[in-house]
Amino acid sequence: MKKNIVLLSVMLLSAVVFGQNNEKKVTHVKKGDLVEATYYYADGSIQQVGTFNTDGKLHGTWTSFDNNGKKLAVGNYNNGKKVGKWLFWVDGIVNEVSYVNSKISKIEDTDTGS
């Protein structure tokens, strides 16, 4: 049951955190073969930072923040697919979610003591 709740939380947070919204201010900076995108909240604080490859697919590390600058999620994409270990911070718990080709392979949570 606990894993189902964590899985649902991760899926919902992932959809909200990494969703695209046209009302946000966005900047793009070319960095080698990648384009770094930074999305901002209305108050100017950073909401997400990550990179796209030349095909316009998510590629590399993406980091999301709440409006106070605290990390919400960090994860990696490879050519548009979630890969490796992703970290999601929710109420003092770090959920570690491992992905293979955008499919969840393992979920763990750790009490951060905060």
N, C-alpha and C positions, 0 to 999 in steps of 0.2 A: 504494500500500500504506500509506504513512504517513497519508494522509488517511482511509483506512478505519479505522486504529487510533485516530486522533484522534476520528473520528466515533463509534466504539464507546465510547471513553472518555467523551466528552461525554454520550452517551445514558445510559450507566450512572450517571455522576455526577449527571446531572439527575434520574434516577429516585430515586436515594438521597437526594440533597440536598433535593428538593422533595416527597418522599413524606410522607404524613401518618401519624403513629404515635400511637395513643391513650395511650401511656405517658408522653408528654412533657407537661410543664406548659405551658399556653398562656394568654396574656393577650390581651384584646381591648380596644381603645380607639377610640371613635368620633371621627373627624376629618373634619368636614364631611360630604360624601356618601360617604366611605369608612370602612372599619373596619380599623385597623391591628392585625395579629396578630403576636405575638412568641412564638416557640417556644423552649423552654429544654431544655438537656441536664439529666441527672439531678443534676449538680453545681451547677446554677443558672446556668451560663454560657449566653449566647444562641446558639441554633442557627440560627434564621432570623427575618427581619423582613420583612414585606410587607403589602400592603393588598388588601382585597376590596371590590367594589362592592356596591350595594344588592341586586343579584341573587345575591350570594354567590359571584361569579366572581372569580378572581385578576385584579387590575387595578392597574397601577402597578409601581413598582420592588420587586423582591424581592432580598434579600441573604442569603447563607448563609455560616456560619462553621464552622471546625472547633472542637473543644473547647478549643483554646488561644487562640481569638479571631482567628485568621487567616482572611481571606476565602477562600472556596472558589468562590463564584459570585455574579454580579450580573447581573440581567436584568430586562426589562420585559414585562408582560402588558397586553393590551388586551382587556378583556371575555373573559378566560379563554384568550386565544391568545398564544403567545410572539411578540414582535415586536422588530424592531431588533437592535442588537448586544448579545450576551451575552458576558460574560467568565468563563472558568473557569480557576482556578489549579491546576496539577498539576505537582508536582516542579520548580518553578522555571520552568515554561513557562506562558505565558498563552495560552490558546486563545480566539480571538475567533470567535464563531459568530454569523452574521447569520440572522435568522428573518423570514419573511413568512408570516403566518397559521399559525404553529406549524410551518412547514416550513423546513428548513435551506436557505439560499440560498448561503452562502459560509462557508468555514472557513479561518482563518489561525492560526499559532502564532508566538510571539515568545519568545526566550530572555530572561528577566528578569535574568540574571546572579546569581541567588541560589541 
